[in-house]
Amino acid sequence: MPPASDDSSAPDVGELTPPTRTLMGPGPSDVHPRVLRAMSTPLVGHLDPSFIEIMNDVQELLRYAFQTDNQWTIPVSGTGSASMEAAIGNVVEPGDTMLVPTNGYFGGRMASMARRAGGEVVEVDAPWGEPLDPATVSDALAEHDPDVFGFVHAETSTGVRQPNVPELTAAAHDHDALVITDTVTSLGGVELRVDEWDIDVAYSGPQKCLSCPPGASPLTLSDEAMEKVLSREEPSRSWYLDLSLLEGYWGDERAYHHTAPITNVYSIREALRLVAEEGIENRWARHRRLAGALKAGAEGMGLEMNPDDEYWLPSLNAVRVPEGIDDGEVCDELLERYDLEIAGGLGDLAGEIFRIGCMGYSASPENVTLLIAALADVLDDFGADVDPDGGVAACREALR
Ligand SMILES: Cc1ncc(COP(=O)(O)O)c(C=O)c1O
């Protein structure tokens, strides 16, 4: 051990001891121990031959998770927003029109990014808490003739799963628009078939249904989308996220662009290996079963889900806050009493819903049972009109 410093100006900061939480909010989810172990693997250089192999593995595993053969499938260095901005900032050129939805927070973020890319934004409306209606999308496509259509497959702010994806992509392609899909809260947890559904570009994040820390974020582009990116008249406004430059690192050449976040690449490799071991369809089924038990427990205690069953999103359960209850106080109490994280609503649904994640490693019978018992306990103590035993019994029955 080197001698302790006698520099009195050096900050005296204690050891890192965050609390042990159970993460059942909108993300991050609990990280699988195997992924945590992979993160403590010693570094190699970002151009080391062994790392090139690791990059190939990640690309192959990502194609499986996305259900695509797209050659252009990479983990973008950064959080989900980096992957989102890589998608929008490269595909949308100055002067292009992008059609975006108004039915949630992340559609709004798509609009901001498209504007910064120099695009003109037009909107297709649906209320928060509802999916897009294919007929309304078709009308908007006919009216605005956009170059790009973006939508959110799993809207984390509302707990809505967009159904009818093939109908939406077919309508967009009838109008020669490329489709960008936000799959941050669906990849690895909710049925998603990039090729079969004819999605041109899909971006995601690792910290939701992949149960991996944020830092390397999945992105896939079809050849046609990549052709548009590579034939842009002016380069993308971001140097760091310019896919024509990143091609040098993730394509055949494997030349330096930036120092890849090695540890995050290790972690996503392990997280994706877990997806492949379980099988993607089994994984979707597990999320449906465990989130189904969570939903049964919530409904069994007398709570109401916000979205219709038809577009329920297993990875993010939007449960209506009962009459007279403050959502923030419930979230605080769950954290304090049970070390359990859930979240309240955002935007148009602020104060109206709890957002309860059931993602990846967090989608387990133990977590779902704890969540229902703890939520019932806290709501009952706060005087909500709930049946705590009914909730626990319904959850238990659904888990049998
Ligand atoms: C649907 C959706 N899109 C995009 C993002 C942005 O991802 P990040 O927060 O990792 O940058 C999130 C994050 O919660 C999200 O839920």
PDBQT file of the ligand as one rigid body, heavy atoms in Angstrom, charges set to zero:
ROOT
HETATM    1  C1  LIG A 501     -38.369   4.665 -25.219  1.00  0.00    +0.000 C 
HETATM    2  C2  LIG A 501     -37.059   5.298 -24.865  1.00  0.00    +0.000 A 
HETATM    3  N1  LIG A 501     -36.339   5.889 -25.835  1.00  0.00    +0.000 NA
HETATM    4  C3  LIG A 501     -35.154   6.466 -25.571  1.00  0.00    +0.000 A 
HETATM    5  C4  LIG A 501     -34.617   6.475 -24.290  1.00  0.00    +0.000 A 
HETATM    6  C5  LIG A 501     -33.307   7.144 -24.039  1.00  0.00    +0.000 C 
HETATM    7  O1  LIG A 501     -32.373   6.259 -23.501  1.00  0.00    +0.000 OA
HETATM    8  P1  LIG A 501     -31.231   6.739 -22.462  1.00  0.00    +0.000 P 
HETATM    9  O2  LIG A 501     -31.910   7.292 -21.265  1.00  0.00    +0.000 OA
HETATM   10  O3  LIG A 501     -30.489   5.463 -22.206  1.00  0.00    +0.000 OA
HETATM   11  O4  LIG A 501     -30.388   7.742 -23.153  1.00  0.00    +0.000 OA
HETATM   12  C6  LIG A 501     -35.340   5.873 -23.258  1.00  0.00    +0.000 A 
HETATM   13  C7  LIG A 501     -34.824   5.877 -21.873  1.00  0.00    +0.000 C 
HETATM   14  O5  LIG A 501     -35.505   5.623 -20.936  1.00  0.00    +0.000 OA
HETATM   15  C8  LIG A 501     -36.586   5.273 -23.564  1.00  0.00    +0.000 A 
HETATM   16  O6  LIG A 501     -37.292   4.680 -22.601  1.00  0.00    +0.000 OA
ENDROOT
TORSDOF 0
